[in-house]
Amino acid sequence: MKKIKESIQKISNNRRSYSFNIIGLFIVPLGIKRRKKNCFYCAEFVKYVLDNSLLEFDLPEIIKPDDFSKIEECKEIYKGMLNKYKM
């Protein structure tokens, strides 16, 4: 868990160096991967953080949000609009 927090904090501290991968978001359903440095769509960001943690998951290269529900070790703790999530 510490590695995940560190990875997110590093990105947060350097947020101006990162951007949203809008093209990647729209080509994922076509099975096309477009990788650009420091550029992520939502699920791609989560996969990046998990890949840089000490946890090992067998996630597909072209990731979709539903792919995370297939990880047996994880459980859903929230479903809905992220801006409504209470921390």
C-alpha positions in Angstrom: 0.0 0.0 0.0 2.9 2.4 0.8 4.3 2.0 -2.8 0.9 2.9 -4.2 0.6 6.0 -2.1 4.2 7.0 -3.1 3.4 6.5 -6.8 0.3 8.6 -6.6 2.0 11.3 -4.5 4.9 11.5 -7.1 2.4 12.1 -9.9 0.4 14.6 -7.8 3.6 16.5 -6.9 4.5 16.7 -10.7 0.9 17.1 -12.0 1.9 19.7 -14.6 4.0 17.0 -16.3 1.0 14.7 -16.8 -2.0 14.9 -19.0 -5.2 13.1 -19.9 -5.0 10.5 -22.7 -8.3 11.5 -24.4 -7.4 9.7 -27.7 -6.4 6.6 -25.8 -9.8 6.6 -24.1 -11.7 6.6 -27.4 -9.5 4.0 -29.1 -9.5 1.4 -26.3 -12.8 -0.1 -27.5 -11.2 -0.7 -30.9 -8.4 -2.7 -29.2 -5.8 -0.1 -30.1 -3.1 1.0 -27.7 -1.7 4.5 -27.9 1.0 5.1 -25.3 2.4 8.6 -24.7 4.7 9.4 -21.8 3.0 10.8 -18.7 -0.4 10.7 -20.4 -3.2 8.5 -19.0 -6.9 7.8 -19.3 -8.4 6.8 -15.9 -8.0 3.0 -16.1 -4.5 3.4 -17.6 -3.5 5.6 -14.6 -4.7 2.9 -12.1 -2.8 0.2 -14.1 0.3 2.4 -14.0 0.1 2.8 -10.3 -0.5 -0.9 -9.7 2.4 -1.8 -12.1 4.7 0.5 -10.1 3.7 -1.0 -6.8 5.0 -4.2 -5.2 1.7 -5.9 -6.1 1.6 -8.2 -9.1 -1.6 -8.4 -11.1 -2.1 -10.0 -14.5 -3.7 -7.1 -16.2 -4.2 -6.7 -20.0 -2.0 -4.2 -21.9 -5.0 -2.4 -23.2 -6.9 -1.9 -19.9 -10.6 -1.1 -19.4 -12.3 -0.3 -16.0 -14.1 -3.6 -16.0 -10.7 -5.5 -16.0 -10.1 -4.5 -12.4 -13.2 -6.3 -11.3 -11.5 -9.6 -12.4 -8.7 -9.2 -9.8 -9.7 -11.8 -7.1 -7.6 -10.2 -4.4 -9.4 -6.8 -4.7 -12.9 -5.9 -3.6 -15.1 -3.0 -4.7 -15.4 -0.4 -2.0 -17.3 2.3 -3.9 -19.4 2.5 -7.0 -20.6 5.9 -8.3 -19.4 9.3 -9.2 -15.9 9.9 -7.8 -16.6 13.5 -6.8 -19.4 12.1 -4.5 -16.9 9.7 -2.7 -16.3 10.6 0.9 -12.8 10.0 2.2 
